[in-house]
Amino acid sequence: MERVLILNGSPRAPRSNSKRYGEIFAACYGENAEICPVTRGNHQELRDKLDGVSHLLFVFPLYADAIPVPLLDFLKFLEDHPPQKRPAVSVLINCGFLEPQQNEIALEMMRLFCRQNRYPFASSLSIGSGEAILNSPFRFLAARKIKRFARSIARGTPQTLSVTMPLTKKWFVAASTSYWVKYGARWGTTQAQMQTMEIQ
Ligand SMILES: Cc1cc2nc3c(=O)[nH]c(=O)nc-3n(C[C@H](O)[C@H](O)[C@H](O)COP(=O)(O)O)c2cc1C
């Protein structure tokens, strides 16, 4: 089976949902998968690892409808320091909103990067409600789709996949608002404070 390098492009990599998605993928894919976070200081190290793999999987969150800056920085580094042999690239994006289509622009950016830098593009998995789905009764839907995604990479049969929680928008907004208000209260932060620009 082809060796896959999984790069976690979340700025909060050690505590991220992307880490959890990457781990589920690795469990489905088997021992030929290695997970590494993308950090400011490890670009060269990751670039060197690329020479030993045939497949590169980017796992990252949607930030402001696009790619998080630390991952963008790494992509810029790769443009200037390409590996000798380009691995095929797959992408797993998760976003906070319900609709997986929110990830389309970021996915297009990744496809453009691959076209311009001559990496064959393989499969994509777009996850909506990515902050919530793994802690919900619908976790199995995400796990099932990740398994299919891993199989498509292992078999070399590219697929474009997506998954989200099967809820109405109204229900999702009500449930997520209640979740975040309670979460804020645990830290002494009110809903009004969370709605200002001073909050991250
Ligand atoms: C700065 C910031 C920007 C975000 N922008 C979006 C966005 O544009 N659309 C969206 O659906 N979710 C957005 N989110 C939500 C994240 O994509 C979501 O919480 C995701 O699960 C985080 O994944 P991670 O834990 O792997 O970093 C944003 C989160 C942050 C912190």
The ligand as a Gaussian input file, in Angstrom:
#p B3LYP/6-31G(d) Opt

LIG

0 1
 C      -10.334000      32.288000      12.906000
 C      -11.400000      31.293000      12.507000
 C      -12.056000      31.418000      11.289000
 C      -13.053000      30.514000      10.907000
 N      -13.700000      30.682000       9.720000
 C      -14.696000      29.824000       9.378000
 C      -15.425000      30.009000       8.157000
 O      -15.171000      30.919000       7.369000
 N      -16.438000      29.155000       7.879000
 C      -16.758000      28.103000       8.704000
 O      -17.682000      27.349000       8.389000
 N      -16.054000      27.889000       9.849000
 C      -15.044000      28.722000      10.198000
 N      -14.348000      28.519000      11.368000
 C      -14.649000      27.326000      12.186000
 C      -13.602000      26.215000      12.005000
 O      -13.439000      25.861000      10.652000
 C      -14.040000      24.991000      12.802000
 O      -14.170000      25.350000      14.167000
 C      -13.100000      23.821000      12.670000
 O      -13.710000      22.669000      13.247000
 C      -11.760000      24.065000      13.368000
 O      -10.937000      22.962000      13.079000
 P       -9.573000      22.665000      13.848000
 O       -9.940000      22.324000      15.270000
 O       -8.986000      21.529000      13.110000
 O       -8.722000      23.905000      13.779000
 C      -13.365000      29.419000      11.757000
 C      -12.689000      29.288000      12.993000
 C      -11.725000      30.208000      13.360000
 C      -11.025000      30.039000      14.695000

